Amino acid sequence: MSSSLAGPDCCGGLDNIEFRKADLCVMTWLLGYVDPSDPCFVAAVFTIIFNPLFWNVVARWEQKTRKLSQAMGSPYLACYVLGGVILLLNVLRSYCFTQAMLSQPRMDSLDSPVALLAGLLLLGVGSVLVLSSFFALGFTGTFLGDYFGILKESRVTTFPFSILDNPMYWGSTANYLGWAVVHASPAGLLLTAVVALTYVVAILYEEPFTAEIYRQKASQPDKRS
């Protein structure tokens, strides 16, 4: 939809309010442009939340039972299959995200050459983080190979892990933010906030569990000695 809506005046300005009130004000202002009941928006929110939930539940189930590895005869094959499913789900998430943006109004203040350039820059940075993370980790490292017993010898510290924790997640978030800015989409900005929040929850859920896997590995005697 190419038409634009005028957002509501929010809180009478931001100069004399606290930061928390300012955050609430911005969210209220964004919601003035967004219809959260729109089916495309609902579908986008669902896929954003579902994807990390799916891969974490399946990976933990595999780590505890080894059912996938047993069914496919190899932990590597099982990891590749799960990785392929995750990739397809992420394509679906991106499709739903885009459709949600296209089904809702654009924002005049974002529909400018400067905003377009900023969006493209975010897409570039995000793509670099995602791709460099993938090359540093490899396929199995990216797609939860440690839950399948496919462990690396040591923690990856090369770029981009040398400058940022969880660069794959934050690169993906930057890509969604850039995509939203390129489309001058308030709905996209709001969905990007959902992406970021979902990843924060995923990180809090994943990191202690992954650390425990490697702690157990380190406590086992070295079979080569």
C-alpha positions in Angstrom: 0.0 0.0 0.0 1.5 3.3 -1.1 -0.7 5.7 0.9 0.6 7.3 4.1 -1.2 8.1 7.3 -0.5 10.9 9.7 0.7 9.6 13.0 -0.9 11.0 16.2 0.8 13.8 18.2 2.5 11.9 21.0 2.9 13.1 24.6 3.3 16.8 23.6 7.0 16.4 22.7 9.8 14.5 24.2 11.8 17.2 25.9 10.4 17.1 29.4 9.6 13.4 29.9 11.6 10.5 31.3 13.2 7.9 29.0 10.7 5.2 29.9 7.8 7.5 29.0 9.6 8.4 25.8 9.8 4.7 24.8 6.1 4.3 25.5 5.4 7.4 23.5 7.3 6.1 20.5 5.6 2.8 20.7 2.2 4.5 20.9 3.1 6.7 17.9 4.1 3.6 15.9 0.9 1.9 16.7 -0.9 4.8 15.2 0.3 3.6 11.9 -0.1 -0.1 12.4 -3.1 -2.4 12.5 -1.9 -5.4 14.7 -5.1 -7.3 13.8 -4.2 -7.5 10.2 -3.8 -11.2 9.2 -0.4 -10.5 7.5 0.9 -8.8 10.6 -0.3 -11.6 12.8 1.3 -14.2 10.6 4.6 -12.3 10.7 4.5 -12.1 14.5 3.7 -15.8 14.7 6.6 -16.8 12.4 9.0 -14.5 14.2 8.2 -16.1 17.6 7.7 -19.6 16.3 11.1 -20.1 14.6 13.5 -19.8 17.5 11.0 -21.7 19.7 10.9 -24.6 17.1 14.6 -25.0 16.7 15.4 -24.7 20.4 12.7 -27.3 21.4 13.8 -29.8 18.6 17.5 -29.3 19.4 17.1 -29.9 23.1 14.9 -32.9 22.4 17.7 -34.3 20.2 20.4 -33.5 22.7 18.5 -35.5 25.4 17.2 -38.4 23.3 19.3 -38.6 20.1 16.1 -39.6 18.3 16.8 -37.7 15.1 20.4 -39.0 14.8 19.1 -42.5 15.4 16.3 -42.2 12.8 18.6 -40.8 10.1 21.7 -42.9 11.0 24.0 -40.0 11.5 24.1 -36.9 13.7 25.5 -35.0 10.7 22.6 -35.9 8.4 20.2 -35.1 11.2 21.8 -31.7 11.7 21.7 -31.0 8.0 18.0 -31.8 7.8 17.2 -29.6 10.8 19.3 -26.8 9.3 17.4 -27.1 6.0 14.0 -26.9 7.8 15.3 -23.8 9.7 16.3 -22.2 6.5 12.9 -22.8 5.0 11.2 -21.4 8.1 13.4 -18.3 7.9 12.4 -17.8 4.3 8.7 -18.1 5.3 9.4 -15.6 8.2 10.9 -13.1 5.8 8.0 -13.5 3.3 5.5 -12.9 6.1 7.5 -9.9 7.3 7.5 -8.4 3.8 3.8 -9.0 3.2 2.9 -7.4 6.6 4.8 -4.3 5.5 3.2 -4.2 2.1 -0.3 -4.5 3.6 0.1 -1.5 5.8 0.8 2.3 5.3 4.1 3.8 4.6 5.6 6.6 6.8 6.3 9.9 5.0 9.2 10.8 7.2 11.0 7.6 6.3 10.2 7.9 2.6 13.3 9.8 1.7 16.7 9.3 0.0 18.5 9.6 3.3 16.4 7.0 4.9 16.8 4.7 1.9 20.6 5.0 2.2 20.4 4.3 5.9 18.3 1.2 5.2 20.7 -0.1 2.6 23.6 0.5 4.9 21.8 -1.6 7.6 21.2 -4.3 5.1 24.9 -4.3 4.1 26.1 -4.5 7.7 23.5 -7.2 8.6 24.5 -9.3 5.6 28.2 -9.1 6.5 27.5 -10.2 10.1 25.3 -13.1 9.0 27.5 -14.4 6.2 30.8 -14.0 8.2 29.2 -15.8 11.1 28.1 -18.6 8.9 31.6 -19.0 7.4 33.2 -18.8 10.8 30.9 -21.5 12.3 30.3 -23.7 9.3 26.9 -25.3 8.6 26.8 -27.6 11.7 28.1 -24.8 13.9 25.4 -22.4 12.7 22.6 -24.9 12.9 22.9 -26.3 16.4 25.5 -29.0 15.7 26.6 -28.9 19.3 23.1 -30.3 20.3 23.8 -33.3 18.0 27.2 -33.9 19.6 29.1 -32.2 16.8 31.4 -30.0 18.9 34.2 -27.7 18.0 37.5 -27.9 19.7 37.3 -24.4 21.1 35.1 -21.3 21.0 35.1 -19.4 17.8 36.8 -16.0 18.3 37.5 -14.9 14.7 35.5 -12.1 13.1 32.7 -11.2 13.7 32.8 -13.0 17.1 35.8 -10.9 17.9 33.7 -7.7 17.9 30.2 -8.9 18.9 28.5 -11.7 20.8 25.8 -13.5 18.8 26.5 -11.7 15.5 24.2 -14.0 13.5 21.2 -12.8 15.6 22.1 -9.1 15.5 23.0 -9.3 11.8 19.6 -10.7 11.1 18.0 -8.0 13.2 19.9 -5.3 11.3 18.7 -6.9 8.0 15.0 -6.7 9.1 15.5 -3.1 10.4 17.1 -2.1 7.1 14.3 -3.8 5.1 11.7 -1.9 7.2 13.5 1.4 6.7 13.9 0.8 2.9 10.1 0.2 2.7 9.4 3.3 5.0 7.3 0.8 7.0 6.1 1.5 10.6 4.8 -2.1 10.7 8.3 -3.3 9.7 9.9 -1.3 12.5 7.4 -2.7 15.0 8.1 -6.3 13.7 11.8 -5.6 14.0 11.4 -4.8 17.6 9.6 -8.2 18.0 12.5 -9.9 16.2 15.1 -8.3 18.6 13.0 -9.2 21.7 12.6 -12.8 20.5 16.4 -13.1 19.9 17.1 -11.7 23.4 14.9 -14.4 24.9 16.5 -17.0 22.7 20.0 -15.9 23.8 19.1 -16.1 27.4 17.7 -19.6 26.8 20.4 -20.9 24.6 23.7 -19.7 26.0 23.6 -21.4 29.5 22.6 -24.7 27.8 25.3 -24.5 25.2 27.9 -23.5 27.8 26.9 -26.6 29.8 27.4 -28.8 26.8 30.9 -27.6 26.4 31.6 -27.8 30.1 30.7 -31.4 30.0 32.9 -31.9 27.0 35.8 -30.3 28.9 35.3 -32.4 31.9 35.6 -35.7 29.9 39.0 -37.3 29.6 40.8 -36.7 26.4 40.6 -40.0 24.5 43.6 -39.1 22.3 45.9 -39.0 25.4 
